[in-house]
């Protein structure tokens, strides 16, 4: 389990398989997400238009998990998003998207 999320750093949390993981939108994490998902501004626009795909959300979360355990899989992240439902995953998504737009 990671340390608690630090809101001042723009961190959020995602519960995966009974463990809470910190989502940290570091430069490296966002570059990796952008390499896979395309431009982050376009991702934000899709989210604002309600067109963000479930897989895109899970991919952004995957790249932003701080101190990601070796045993954690992308599938588990996706399943956690489904288990939380869109309403449950939206606060973490909103926080990450806000950091993409505003920075720290």
Beta strands, then each sheet from edge to edge (+ up, - down):
strand 1: 12-16
strand 2: 19-23
sheet 1: 1+ 2-
end
